[in-house]
Amino acid sequence: MTPLSTWWLWRRLKSRSWALKRIARALKLFFPMTRDVVRGDFRPVPWKAFGYMAAALAYLVMPFDLIPDFLVLIGLVDDVFIVGWLLNQVDKHLEQYRVWKTALDSLDSTDSQ
């Protein structure tokens, strides 16, 4: 049963590689965005991105889960999917910052030439 479950999980993750890339992109961009917001360099503040990130962190540290973690594989899989979905939402709400940062980086590169 375990190899079948592992195989199923691997296929499911492989078919969702786009989601994993968005999650990584959200994590990579969230912390610099937070720094720029705190410094006052970037406005408007993407409150929904902060809310989704807070929900993801809260879900990870809270002692209760949708499916308890003592159900080893299933309990951890629900954490991965729920936190993954929340981080995917964070990535969606960082689009405005991504555009701003790209424009700022392109200005910096032309100024240095």
C-alpha positions in Angstrom: 0.0 0.0 0.0 2.8 2.4 0.8 4.5 2.2 -2.7 1.1 2.9 -4.3 0.5 5.9 -2.0 4.0 7.2 -2.7 3.6 6.7 -6.4 0.2 8.5 -6.4 1.7 11.4 -4.3 4.7 11.7 -6.6 2.5 11.7 -9.8 0.2 14.3 -8.2 3.1 16.6 -7.2 4.7 16.2 -10.6 1.5 17.1 -12.4 1.3 20.2 -10.2 4.9 21.4 -10.8 3.5 24.8 -11.9 2.0 25.2 -8.4 5.3 24.3 -6.7 7.0 27.0 -8.9 4.5 29.6 -7.9 4.9 28.7 -4.2 8.7 29.1 -4.5 8.3 32.4 -6.4 5.9 33.7 -3.7 8.3 32.8 -0.9 11.3 34.3 -2.8 9.4 37.6 -3.4 7.5 38.0 -0.2 10.3 38.9 2.1 11.9 41.6 -0.1 8.4 43.0 -0.7 7.9 43.1 3.1 11.1 45.1 3.4 10.1 47.5 0.7 6.7 48.0 2.3 8.2 48.7 5.8 10.7 51.2 4.3 7.8 52.9 2.5 9.3 52.3 -0.9 6.4 50.3 -2.2 2.7 51.3 -2.1 -0.1 50.2 -2.0 0.4 47.6 0.6 -0.8 44.2 -0.6 -2.8 43.4 2.5 -4.3 40.2 1.0 -0.8 38.8 0.5 0.0 39.5 4.1 -3.2 37.9 5.2 -2.7 34.7 3.2 0.9 34.5 4.5 -0.3 34.9 8.1 -2.9 32.2 7.5 -0.3 29.8 6.1 2.0 30.4 9.0 -0.8 30.1 11.5 -2.0 26.8 9.9 1.6 25.4 10.2 2.0 26.3 13.9 -1.5 25.7 15.3 -1.9 22.4 17.2 -5.1 21.6 15.3 -5.4 20.5 11.7 -8.0 19.6 9.2 -6.6 16.1 9.3 -4.4 15.3 12.5 -0.7 14.8 11.9 -0.6 11.6 13.8 -2.2 10.0 10.7 1.3 10.1 9.3 1.1 10.4 5.5 -2.5 11.8 5.2 -2.0 14.3 8.0 1.1 15.8 6.4 -0.3 15.8 2.9 -3.2 18.1 4.0 -0.7 20.5 5.5 1.2 20.6 2.2 -1.9 21.2 0.1 -3.5 23.8 2.3 -0.3 25.8 2.9 0.6 25.3 -0.8 -2.8 26.8 -1.8 -2.4 29.7 0.6 1.1 30.5 -0.8 -0.3 30.2 -4.3 -2.7 32.9 -3.3 0.1 35.0 -1.9 1.9 34.8 -5.3 -1.3 36.0 -7.1 -1.4 39.1 -4.9 2.3 39.9 -5.5 1.8 40.6 -9.2 1.7 44.4 -8.7 4.9 44.3 -6.6 6.6 42.0 -9.2 5.9 44.6 -12.0 7.1 47.4 -9.8 10.3 45.6 -8.9 11.1 44.6 -12.5 10.7 48.2 -13.6 12.9 49.4 -10.7 15.6 46.8 -11.5 15.5 47.8 -15.2 16.0 51.5 -14.3 18.9 50.6 -12.0 20.6 48.6 -14.7 20.2 51.4 -17.3 21.5 54.0 -14.8 24.7 51.9 -14.1 25.5 51.7 -17.9 
